[in-house]
Amino acid sequence: MAAHVLRLRAALLIGSLRGERRVRTLVMLAVVVVLTAVVCAAVLSLDDAPVAVARTVIVLGSAALLLGFLVGPILVGAVDQLDPRRFAVFGVDERQMPWILNLASCGSVPILALIAVNISVCIVAIRLGAPWFVAVLMSVVSLLSTILSARIGMAVNALLLPERRSRELTALFALAVIVIAFPVAVFLASLKWDGQVPAAVASLTATIGFTPLAASSRFLFSFATNDVAGNWISGIVALVTILVLCVAWSWLVRRLL
């Protein structure tokens, strides 16, 4: 009798935990959907803003996103559900696995949100003067760079921090500042610029726009300002960046296997 009662209590406890987990997942999904909708609406509202303002907001926001996807898994010690070692038993070709995992990650909620944001950026760039085929191409480059950065962050976390760590409040706070607070602060500040970007912010944007963090985003707005030299530099940096990320991701997959 006592054993039956204990089994019943254990079953009830497991059911309660599963229910709480489902509720938590649904709440997190709702938060991501709302945040994505807000960010996309904010980005699309830049289509009638001066080019300098739109470029500043999107370049700095893109840099924060890529950096957040790269260092986020390391900061929070996330467990990668697409760890290459999980699929080694299926006999997948080592050369094909990096691209299979990249494709599989596109079905995750964060990447779907990222796709929506990149589509919004592409639309704004086209409306501000970028040729549509160039805008689509560089938006794809930007998206793939961020996805590869996320995969690399997960792989580095798996290699250097194999044990499962607790998610510390400081790490989560730092990630929130990088991914959410910084771009939102830049966008809200831009509402008070009256079309004139502060000199310090413009200088910061110009510098970041020539780095791997946001070269592809800066390239999109070079057409609107007829910045030929900046166009070439940012375009080359963007293409070299995605090439280096591809090589690094392939090497990390082989290292994990």
Salt bridges, closest charged atoms under 4 A:
ASP47 OD2 - ARG127 NH1 2.52
ASP80 OD2 - ARG151 NH2 2.70
ASP83 OD2 - ARG85 NH2 2.76
ASP93 OD2 - ARG95 NH2 3.27
ASP227 OD2 - ARG218 NH2 2.98
